[in-house]
Amino acid sequence: MIPAGKLRHRVTLQSKGTPTRDAMGGEVITWTDVATVWADVSALSGRALIAAQQAQSEVTARIIVRKAAAGSIADDWRIKHGSDIYTLHAIIPSDDGVDYNLQCSKGLKNG
């Protein structure tokens, strides 16, 4: 269990809504806020890429939240931290079952 004092960031867990179509036939995905919880957000690594003649970057991060506060998290959710949107890749329960260790990335794909 991570000490409560390390959970100093507010993050919002968002679930993916049912895709709809816009006037041009493109897919529109809406996101619904499920819970806003205290978390520890840590950047683990970053990389820069050049794709389609554009520079892009990706940051891999670990976000730790209390399991009781977050409830059930699905692997197609995303995490919003301020203006940053993190794509969720893996949900790892802690050994003691108190926390979730969320493996995420931001930059290349936002949710």
MOTA-V490803 format. One record per backbone hydrogen bond with DSSP energy under -1.0 kcal/mol. NH is the residue of the N-H (numbers start at 1). CO is the residue of the C=O. E is the energy in kcal/mol with one decimal. If there is no record, write none. Layout:
NH|CO|E  NH|CO|E
This chain:
6|3|-1.8  7|4|-1.3  8|6|-1.8  9|39|-2.6  11|37|-2.5  12|80|-2.6  13|35|-3.2  14|78|-2.8  15|32|-2.6  17|30|-3.0  20|28|-2.4  22|26|-2.5  25|22|-1.9  28|20|-3.1  32|15|-2.5  34|13|-3.3  35|13|-1.2  37|11|-2.4  39|9|-2.7  40|64|-1.9  42|62|-2.6  44|60|-3.3  45|60|-1.5  47|58|-2.2  49|56|-3.6  51|54|-2.4  54|51|-1.5  56|49|-3.3  58|47|-2.5  59|106|-2.5  60|45|-2.7  61|104|-2.6  62|42|-2.8  63|102|-2.4  64|40|-2.4  65|100|-1.9  67|98|-3.0  70|66|-2.2  71|67|-2.2  77|74|-1.6  78|14|-2.1  79|86|-2.1  80|12|-2.7  81|84|-2.7  84|81|-2.2  86|79|-3.3  87|105|-3.5  89|103|-3.2  90|103|-1.5  92|101|-2.5  94|99|-2.7  97|94|-1.3  100|65|-2.9  101|92|-3.1  102|63|-3.2  103|90|-2.5  104|61|-2.7  105|87|-1.6  106|59|-2.1
